[in-house]
Amino acid sequence: MSTRATEAESVLKEHMGYLPVSEMERRGVSRTEISRFVREAKLEKAAKGLYVSPNAESDPLFELQYRYPKAIFSHETALFLLGEEERAPLTPTITLPQSSGTARLKNEDVTVRKVADNRFAIGLASAITMFGHTVRVYDLERTICDLFRSRSTVDPQDLQSAFQNYMRSAHTDLVKLMNYAREFRLVNVMRPYLEAVMPAWFTGEFIL
């Protein structure tokens, strides 16, 4: 096996069956050598610049974000990736900056949300998919705010459940949540929910 082929096998192992062309190029492998390995190893094209071994487990969320690098997993999909929901939504939800076009997404089975460009990066985090790949996602506080922002299209029971689960979470950060709520002008919308479980936040030094 050639040195370049060994390099490619190493990348496949590190990425659990996926071969990102950018990673190969970073290691000094030419496009010609990459094409030869892809052909000889019978790799399949998963996205532009991404190949996958026929023996690897497909990771739809990882592939989706690779195809659309600006997309951030949000809403119910973020809850699942963050471990707050046991089941993955049937249709993944992504958020894009308002200035991004969505024409290429018309053939994708995905729910697209948009947000002002200057608020797009608020709460940006990462999570591991069930197949072990790292993807970009919004943190829990941003996700709760997103659900409230989209409350007209979110089932009220799902919203209530997500909020209650958040309040019971060991990772609850109410200061961060309130900072995000102010940024998205959601304080008055969220106030009844918070008053029901945390009345102390509305007295003394904790008043909003």
C-alpha positions in Angstrom: 0.0 0.0 0.0 1.4 3.4 -1.0 2.1 6.1 1.6 -0.8 8.2 0.2 -3.2 5.2 0.5 -2.1 4.7 4.0 -2.8 8.4 4.7 -6.3 8.0 3.3 -7.0 4.9 5.3 -5.9 6.8 8.4 -8.3 9.7 7.6 -11.2 7.1 7.0 -10.5 5.6 10.4 -10.4 9.0 12.1 -13.6 10.1 10.5 -15.4 6.8 11.0 -15.6 5.9 7.3 -15.8 9.4 5.8 -13.1 10.9 3.7 -13.2 14.8 3.6 -11.2 16.0 0.7 -10.1 19.1 2.6 -8.5 17.0 5.3 -6.6 15.0 2.6 -5.4 18.2 1.0 -4.3 19.6 4.4 -2.1 16.5 4.7 -0.5 17.3 1.3 -2.4 14.7 -0.8 -3.1 15.9 -4.4 -6.5 15.8 -6.0 -5.2 13.3 -8.5 -4.1 10.9 -5.7 -7.4 11.4 -3.8 -9.4 10.6 -7.0 -7.3 7.4 -7.5 -7.9 6.3 -3.9 -11.6 7.0 -4.1 -11.9 5.0 -7.3 -9.8 2.0 -6.0 -11.5 1.9 -2.6 -14.9 2.3 -4.3 -15.9 5.2 -2.0 -19.3 6.8 -2.6 -19.9 10.6 -2.8 -21.8 11.8 0.2 -21.5 15.5 -0.5 -19.3 17.9 -2.4 -15.8 17.2 -1.1 -16.9 14.3 1.1 -16.7 10.6 0.4 -17.8 7.6 2.4 -16.9 4.0 2.6 -19.7 1.6 1.5 -19.1 -0.2 4.8 -19.5 2.9 7.0 -22.7 3.8 8.8 -24.3 6.8 7.1 -24.7 9.9 9.3 -27.5 12.0 7.7 -27.0 15.0 10.0 -23.2 15.1 9.5 -23.7 14.9 5.7 -26.4 17.5 5.7 -24.2 20.0 7.5 -21.3 19.2 5.3 -23.4 20.0 2.2 -24.6 23.3 3.8 -21.7 24.6 6.0 -23.7 27.7 7.2 -26.5 25.6 8.6 -26.7 25.2 12.4 -28.9 22.5 13.9 -31.6 24.2 16.0 -35.0 23.8 17.7 -36.1 20.2 18.2 -33.1 18.8 16.4 -30.8 20.7 18.8 -32.7 19.3 21.8 -32.1 15.8 20.5 -28.4 16.4 19.8 -28.0 18.0 23.2 -29.5 14.9 24.9 -32.7 16.6 26.0 -34.9 14.5 23.7 -34.7 10.7 23.3 -36.0 10.5 19.7 -34.7 12.4 16.7 -37.3 14.5 14.9 -38.5 13.0 11.7 -37.4 16.1 9.9 -34.2 17.9 11.0 -34.4 21.7 11.7 -31.6 24.0 10.7 -31.1 27.8 11.1 -29.5 30.0 8.5 -28.6 33.7 8.6 -31.3 35.9 7.0 -28.9 36.8 4.1 -28.4 33.2 3.0 -30.4 31.8 0.1 -32.3 28.6 0.4 -32.8 27.5 -3.2 -30.4 24.6 -2.9 -32.4 23.3 0.1 -35.6 22.8 -1.8 -34.9 19.2 -2.5 -33.8 18.5 1.1 -36.2 17.0 3.7 -35.4 19.7 6.2 -37.1 22.5 8.1 -35.4 25.8 7.5 -35.5 28.7 10.0 -33.9 32.1 9.6 -32.5 34.7 11.9 -31.0 38.1 11.6 -27.3 37.9 10.6 -26.1 39.7 13.7 -27.9 37.2 16.0 -26.9 34.1 14.0 -23.9 33.2 16.0 -25.5 33.7 19.5 -25.2 30.4 21.4 -23.2 28.6 18.8 -21.9 25.3 20.2 -21.1 21.7 19.1 -22.6 18.3 19.7 -21.9 14.7 18.8 -24.3 12.8 16.6 -25.5 9.3 17.4 -22.8 8.1 14.9 -20.0 9.9 16.6 -19.5 12.9 14.4 -19.2 16.5 15.6 -21.7 19.0 14.2 -22.6 22.6 15.0 -25.6 23.2 17.1 -27.1 25.9 19.3 -26.6 25.6 23.0 -29.6 24.8 25.3 -30.4 28.3 26.3 -30.4 29.5 22.6 -32.5 26.5 21.7 -35.2 27.3 24.4 -35.3 30.9 23.0 -35.6 29.6 19.5 -38.6 27.5 20.5 -40.2 30.5 22.0 -39.4 32.6 18.9 -41.1 29.9 16.7 -44.0 29.4 19.2 -46.6 30.0 16.5 -45.4 26.8 14.7 -44.4 24.8 17.7 -46.9 22.5 19.5 -47.6 24.3 22.9 -47.2 21.0 24.8 -43.8 20.5 23.2 -42.8 24.0 24.1 -44.0 23.5 27.7 -42.3 20.2 28.0 -39.0 21.5 26.6 -39.0 24.4 29.1 -39.8 22.2 32.0 -37.1 19.7 31.1 -34.7 22.6 30.8 -35.6 23.9 34.3 -34.9 20.4 35.7 -31.6 20.0 33.8 -28.4 20.0 35.8 -27.0 22.4 33.1 -29.6 25.1 33.5 -28.0 28.6 33.3 -30.7 31.1 33.9 -28.4 34.1 33.6 -27.4 33.1 30.1 -31.1 32.3 29.3 -32.2 35.8 30.4 -29.3 37.4 28.4 -30.5 35.6 25.3 -34.1 36.4 26.0 -33.3 40.1 26.2 -31.3 39.9 22.9 -34.3 38.3 21.2 -36.8 40.4 23.0 -38.5 37.4 24.6 -38.5 38.5 28.2 -42.3 39.3 28.3 -43.1 36.1 26.4 -41.1 33.9 28.7 -42.1 35.7 31.9 -45.2 33.6 32.7 -43.3 30.4 32.3 -40.5 31.6 34.6 -42.9 33.0 37.2 -44.5 29.6 37.5 -41.4 27.8 38.4 -39.0 30.5 39.7 -40.9 33.3 41.4 -37.8 34.5 43.2 -36.4 35.7 39.9 -39.0 38.4 39.9 -38.2 39.9 43.3 -35.2 41.8 44.6 -32.0 41.5 42.7 -33.3 38.9 40.3 -36.0 41.1 38.8 -36.0 41.2 35.0 
